[in-house]
């Protein structure tokens, strides 16, 4: 599990000559989230997870016929993994190195393509091209451009907006504000990033009625599979808190999401990416915003759909996740 996937991409974009070093906070988050990967595993698979292993985790792995493997033991050759194909949450250089240390077969996609399609700049450009962009949404390179965008799209004192970094995730690396000017703490956050040459995405804030997480598998050979649509629930600030299971989209909405998925997958493949991916769409008072962002990696939507398949709820059921986990 490398839930700090976007953090590493942002680091590589800002300081490509410096090796990425994971913080202890993300070590803890990865350890917390890694057991969810058991739901995506098949009998005979293995999960890299450092000891000590909780009894509940070991029991669940045995039940699913999944081997728990200590990365240190694998690197030392005590638990050979040469017959296994390494699959991380998201492809980064440090993730590929982890697979190599474990002795597994590693087949990464092009890292530059991964970084490109996971940037919100890429998905925003696709929104603009397809006519899906929100009125007033734009990319800003300077403080005056942000303030012009806010004045144009959010002239009222209570009009809400969000400013996002290209590699933010799970409500990280963004600020919320309101009104026609970007100032105060939000301005300090944004102007610091602009000063170091980082473009930011400005969007009017949408009040969510329902959020869809579309999950797909993209083949480099020219096909894709739509694996399902998760039903993400967020709090008032847009942070995911869980999923509603057993509430599929209405047929007309599903057809539209399938059409968007075809476009997204074709573009991902054209950029040289193949593998798991998800994108978010948002239902709001004005209708459907069909593309909010693209995550060319596994997402918690994959996990939520796996839980739904296991539980088969007869009625809509809420499945709670920890706030701050990777979205989709």
Buried (B, 14 or more C-beta within 10 A) or exposed (E): BBBBBBBBBBBBBEEEEEEBEBEEEBEEBBEBBBBBBBBBBEEEBBBBBBEEBEEEBEEBBEEBEBBBBBBEBBBEEEBEBEEBEBBBBBBBBBBBEBBBBBBBEBEBBEBEBBBBBBBBBBBBBBBEEBEBBBEBBBBBEEBEBBBBBBEBBBEEEEBBBBBBBBBBBBBBBBBBBBBBBBBEEBBEBBBEBBEEEBBBBBBBBBEBEBBBBBBBBBEEEEEBEBBBBBBBBBEEEBBBBBBBBBBEBEEEBBEBBEEBBEBBBEBBBEBBBBBBBBBBBBBBEEEBBBBBBBBBBBBBBBBBBBBBEEEEBEEEBBBEBBBBBBBB
